Amino acid sequence: MEIQVNGEKRQWDGPVTVLALLEALGIRPATVAVERNLRIVLKEEMAREMIHEGDTIEIIRMVGGG
Amino acid sequence: MPEIHGCLTDIEQELYSRNIRIPEVGVEGQLKLLNSRVLIIGLGGLGSSALYYLAACGVGEIGIVDEDRVELSNLQRQILHGRKDVGRKKTVSAGRSITRLRPNLHLIPYSCRISEANAQEIIAPYDFVIEATDNFASKFLINDVCVRLGKAFSHAGILGMYGQTMTIVPGKGPCYRCVFGDPPPPGAVPTTREAGVLGVVPGVLGAIQAAEAIKYLLNCGCLLVGRLLTWDALAMHFRETPLPEDMRCGICRTGADLQPSRNNGKEIGK
């Protein structure tokens, strides 16, 4: 399936959960905010929230420096 | 919003002539800025940049909060401080630097760490808050207190060659907690002490925070409300992520009951 991750089109074997996508990308879920189709996916929803063909995913890193 | 009173002196007319020529500022806007109060929490890289530009553009009163003393390793990014300031309180060092630029600035130093105990009292008197702290506990605390008080603020975070910023106007869009939920577990996200940070990153982000404060105070333009701006300095790529407008975390839901309604938001009428 084709999905868009942070503005870039990507081919992905799917459907997958948000958690599985993050794991495949090597990203720790507790360190990011994830948005699927303009809706924030809460951390506790990541394991069951499915990503489908055509979805737009935004992965926003948490950075604490000042 | 600050009330306008007084008029510009001849020196102020000259000092702020380039501001005044901008249609969105004018004499009236400059008077607004001179009667405004902004609080900067954190005098590191972000706070250095934000304080310089807010002081230079004529914000009348600026509160600065930091409990730390200047370290040698701060100087590659924290441009308020110099070699002779190492060991001094950052509030003192910042005061000396900024007084050179604005001798008559009403600068209020708070040489303490922002905490549950003091946050509300410190934040309440100000028109706008710059969140420029270097840790997640303070970032979430400032968010929660500002939302409860109905206080607009600018968040920014930096690491390495990457930074992000968003503006929160309570009741007008998502807050920091709406987007990020809770602080990450200790050690999960590296600090700048561990992963480094290039000085220009907080320089640029702090300047953006100052721009947001000025626009909020002048009630003009489009704020970074409902959108998060990220900057990848390595790719030299700015990116805007739209955020859901109907997001309401627990803090926003309880805060909304306590807030007065405000005119500021994503779209500001002329």
Interface residues (C-beta under 8 A of the other chain):
Chain A: N6 G7 R28 A30 T31 A33 E35 L38 R39 I40 L42 K43 E58 I60 R61 M62 V63 G64 G65 G66
Chain B: G42 G44 G45 L46 G47 A132 T133 D134 N135 F136 K139 A156 G157 I158 L159 Y162 G163 Q164 P174 C178 V179 F180 G181 D182 P184 P185 A188 V189 T191 T192 V197 P202 L228 T230 R239 T241 P242 L243 P244 M247
